[in-house]
Amino acid sequence: MKQKQKDLLEVTLIYLIIGFAGFYTYLEIDVRDTVLRLLVSDLVMTVICYIFSVFKKNSSTYDAYWSVIPFYMLIFYFYDFSGASWGIPQWICAFVISAWSWRLTLSWARGWPGWNHEDFRYVNFRNQFGKFFQPINFLAIHLYPTLIVFASMWGVLYVYNGATLTIRYLFYLGALTSLIGTGFEYLADNELDKFRKRENPKKGDILKTGIWAKSRNPNYLGEMMFWFGVAMMGVSFSAPWYTTLGSIGMWAMFMFASIPLKDKQMMKNRPEAFTEYKKEVSRVLPF
């Protein structure tokens, strides 16, 4: 067995432990409010993931959490809200979230080199904060993404808890928006994978083929579309307006944190090529 296969097997076991711990917490915690039960379960899973990241000395242990946990939430909902009797809208919502979750997780697994790799942002944090890294590790790398994903999934609860579908067209528009966003991410990740495996790579090379020729961040565009679609599906089932704040927070995080950090890294590694690329291709929208 190759080293990467061993590492993938190990990280899969870690996420099974995380999932079982979360499900057990969800079942056993003495709290009636479903949102609070789900939040506590999510926090328990985050703490366990953090412990493993400290043990492995690699904060990228958390990287798969982003895409795995929404699928875990669907499992919780299936158990708690009579999954066998779900109607078409509930199954469509489950399909959309599952397609996004599994696609993104498999894309991560395909591109993950193994435990010898850690996201450059986390490495920069380690170097920048030194002995104060662990509070940053927990609060910024683990807890904040957990909370924003939880907030973005909040509206989905109303799809499954017996609420009435009041705005039917909004539900299907949301599902379509999420699927299109997932498609953008699929195309972007496939192009990126081909680029990484190109022959005779040079340091100044820039990916600008396919969808990357229209947007410098098509993967982030797809991610934002997915979460806005999820919010629309929730609102169509009379979810309160504040359940959309998670998706708005997602947009803000990508636009004002993730994309600027990526641009800074690109300017550092490929200043001339990236400067030209910025002139030719839109930042996010493909026009």
N, C-alpha and C positions, 0 to 999 in steps of 0.2 A: 504494500500500500504506500502510495506517494505521501510526502509530508502534507501537501495541501489537503488531501483526502482525510488524513488523520485529524488535521485541524478543523475541517468542516464537520467531521463526526463529533468532535469534542464540542464545538459551538452549538451543534444541534442538540446534544445532550443538555447543555447549559440552558437552552431555551425551552426544552421539555420540562426541566426542573422549575424554571421560572413560570411556565404556564400552569403546571400542577399546583404550585404554591398560590398563584393568583386565584385559580378555580376553587381551591380548598378555602381560601380566605373569603371568597364571595359566598360560598355555601354556609360557612360556619359563623361568620361575624354577626353579632346580635344587633343588627341595624335594619330597620324596616325600609328606609328610603333607598330606592334602587340606585340613584345617582351617587349617594354617599357610599353605599356598599361597593359600587364599581370603582369609585375614586380610591377608597382604601385598598382594594385589591390591586389596582394599578400602582399605587405607591409601594406596596409590598413587593411587587414584581420589580419595580425600579430599584429598590434597595438591594434586592438579591442580585440584580444585574450589576449594580455598582460594586458589590462585594466581589463578584467574579472579575470585574475589570481591575480592581486593586490587586487581587490574587494573581491575575495574568500580567499585571503591569502594562496593560494595554486598554485604553479607553474606547478603542474601536470595538470592544466587546458589545458596546451599546448600539452599534450602527444598524444592526438588523431589527432592533426593538421598534424603530419607527414604523416599519411595514408589517411586522408580525402581530403587534398588539391589537390593531383594529380587527384582525381576523379572530384573535382570541375573544374579543368582545362579542363578536357574532356567535361564537360557541356558547358564551354565557347567556346571550339572549335566546338562543335556540332552546337551551335547557330551561330558562326561567319563564319564557313566554310562549310555551306550547308550539315549538317549531314544527311539529308534525301537522299543525292546522294553519300554517301561514298561508296567506293569499298571494296572488301574483305580485303586488307591489313589494311585499316583504321579501319574496324570493328574488325579484329584480334588484332590490337594494343589496341583498346578500351577495348576489352574483357580481355586481359592480365593484363592491368593496373587496370581495375575494379575488377577482381578476387583478385589481390593482395590487393587492397585498402579495399574492403569489408571484406575479410578474416582477415586482420590485425586489422581492426577497431573492428570487432566482437570479436576477440581474446582479444583485449584490454578491451572491455566492459565486457567480461566474467571474466577477472582477476582483474578488478578495484574494490577495496573494497568500494569506495565512497569518499566523500570529507574529510573523516577522514584520508585518506592516501595521502602522498606526496613522490615522488621518493626519495630514500636515497641520491642520488647525489645532489638534490636540498636542502635537509635538511643539508647536509654537507656544501654546499655553504652558506646557511643562517648562520650556526654556524661559519664558517671560516671568512666571510666578514662582518658580523654584519650590521652596519648602511650603509655600502657600497654595500649591497646585491642587491638593486634594479637596479643599472647599470649592474651588472652581470646578473641579472634576464632577463633584456631586451636583452642585447647584446649576451650573451652566450646561454641562455636557449631558447629564442624566435627568435632573429634575425638570428643568425648563422645557425640553422637548416633550417629556411625558405629559406635562400639564397642557401644553398647547395642542397636542394630539388628542388628549382627553376632551378638551374644550371643543375641538373641531368635530369630535364624534358625538358630542352631547345630543345634538338634534336627532341623531339616528335612533336614540332611545324611543322617541315618539312614534317612529315607524313600527315599533314592535310592542309597545306597551298597551295597545288597545285604542290609541287615539284614532280619530276619523280622518280619512284622506279628504281634505277640504278644497285643495287646489290641484286638481288632477293634472292639468297641463304643466304646472310647475314641477311636479314630481318627475314626469317623464323628461322634461327639459333638463332637470338636474342630473338624472341618470345618464342622459346623452352627453351632457357636458363632462361628467366624470369619465365616461368611456372614451370620449375624444381626447381628454387629457391623458388618460392611460395610454392611448395610441401614440400620442406625441412622445411620451416617455419611452415607449417601446422602440420607436424609430430612432430616437436620439441615442439610446443606449446601444442599439445594434451598430449604428454608425461609429460610436465611440469605441466599441469593442474592436471593430475592424481597424480603426485608426491606431489603436494601441498595438495591434498585431501586424502593422505594416512592415514592409521590407525596407531595409536601409534607413531606419529612423534618424532624424536629425533633431538637435535640441530646439531649433527655431521653427519646427513644423507646427502648423496650426490646422485644426480640424475645421474645414469649411466646405464639406460636401453634404449632399442630401439636405435634411432639415436644418443642419448647422450652417448652411449657406444663407438661410433666411432669418435665423435667430441665433444669437450668441449663447442663449441659455434655454434651449427648447425643453430640456428636462425639467427645469424649474417652472417654465410656463405650463407644462403638462401637470406638474404637481399642484400648482395654484388652481388650475382648472378643476382638477379632481376634488379638491377640498371645497371650492365654491359650489360644485355640483352636489356634494354631500350635504352642505348647508341648505341648499334648495330642496332636497328631498325631505329633510327634517321639517322645514317651514311648511311644506305642503301638507304635513300631518299636524299642523297647528303647534309646532314647537315654538316656544317664546322667542322673541327677537334676539335676546341676548345669547342664544345658542349659536348665532352666526358670528359672534365675536372671535371665536377660535379660528375660523377661516380667514377673517380679516387679519388676525394676528399672524397667520401663516403667510399671507401676502406681504405683510410688513417685514416679517423675518427674512423672507427671500429677497425682497427688494432692497432692504436697508442693512442686511447683515451678510447673508450667504453670497449674493452676487458681488457686492463690493469686496469681500474677502477673496473670492475667486479671481476677480479682476486684478487685485493687488498681487496675488501670487503669479498670475500670468504676466503681468508687467515686470515682475522681478525675474522670471525665467526666460521670457521671450519678448523683450521690450519693443524691438523694431517690428516684428511680425504682428504682435498683438495691437500695436498702435495702428497699423494699416488695416487690420481686421475690424477694429472698432469703427473706422471710417466707412467701411464697406457694408457692414451687417448690423441690423437693429439689435438693441440690447436684449429685448424680450420678445415683443410681438413680431411675427414674421412678415412685416410690411413696413 
